[in-house]
């Protein structure tokens, strides 16, 4: 045992409420001897102070590592006699901030362990703590995590609610956050309307609820909070419109597919022939090889290769694509895609399969993506054309914008569709929810039957749609929580209970 000096006191400054008596190095461990101060202690039951010592005993706790060694603190604590009648006869003194009741670690070591397990939970936390070094099992790490108190947040005035997958396709939960501060409020074990309704009844004070198009959530909010304002999420409204627009684009494909710029028929063989004649014409007129390269904008080695060829056939190369199993059905594919541009590839696969095609669908996908079955015009897929219509015009390149204008001009319904999409985008971005009824009327007058399902959804949830297009709140923050929840689930490998998952989500 060595005498405690100022350097040791500095290293163990977190133990200042204790009276340190010495420090010893025992192999890979550092042992600190200390005792409690001779001040009156407070009874843990009645709160009365007492200085009457009944007995002494040693208590050993782990502390923060020092120089890569484990540190243990052996503290001599007092058992005192309580002066309050009908209370406990004796009680053991505690040192708040250093020694907590029933704990085998100091408060500062517990704080460091909590910081690790809060982010990594079980096995990963144990591996990181072992490098510090702090010894702990994965079960202990989970127990420490569950002992971290969950923040008690007030009931939000504006709440955002959404579901998330506990087990995708089988079991889902519900998460609620404050739509203003983005703080997590609670996590429910399922997404049934009864569960959300019970929570809202127990937590009064919610005035606005932001949600997606879930009918279960809408019914729960209506039953529990009749006076609350329900606001549809703008992204879900735009996503619903995008699906309806894609249906409309596919339905009018016969009209717009006949427009657009023609394909360039300049093949590799044509280019080779033109270059051979240009090089040999210059050479016949006495122009040198280097000057030919400069005039034609070609590399010198390319000009030499053309000059060495006595005739163009010597420069012919095999076709760009090798023959494949889809080639015999190219004309059929071209006719079908010209007649119905939105036909799914799976349908085409079934048709040529009936005609004798023996290849796979992946080869057909590659064949179509390379444009080997296209006609003489550049024709985007319905999904791509839909993305052009839904994009801000200023974000499209000039060539693509020109191509889009040509396709829209060839079909009056497509012209009306693009105009209505732009007006809905303006209503959404400028928060003009009061103009929604006028927009619905315009769609009805345009006669776009493909948008009817989307319009029926807006009319069925009219008040929430108007509120969502007027208020500034959205489900964006809660979607971010769902993304982080996926990371938490992957860290826990799906083996943890809902209690642990809920704890980690609320601590995040």
Secondary structure, DSSP 8 states (H G I E B T S, - for coil): -B---HHHHHHTGGGTTSEEEEEEEETTEEEEEEE--SS-EE-TTT--EE--EEEEEEEEEEEEEETTEEEEEEEEEEEEE--STTS-SEEE--BTTTB-TT-SB-HHHHHHHHHHHHHH-SHHHHHHHHTTT----HHHHHHHHHHS--------SEEEEEEEEEETTTEEEEEEEETTT--EEEEES---HHHHHHHHHHSTT--EEEE-S-HHHHHHHHHH-TTSEEEE-HHHHHHHHHHHHHHHHHHTHHHHTT-S-B-----HHHHHHHHHHHHHHHHHTT--HHHHHHHHT--HHHHHHHHH-SSGGGG----SS---TTGGGHHHHHHHHHH-TT--HHHHHHHHHHTT--S-HHHHHHHHHTTTT--SB----HHHHHHHHHS-GGGS-HHHHHHHHHHHHT-HHHHHHHHHHHHHHHHHHTT-GGGHHHHHHHHHHHT-GGGHHHHHHHHHTHHHHHHHTTSS--SHHHHHHHHHHHHHHHHHTT-S-HHHHHHHHHH-
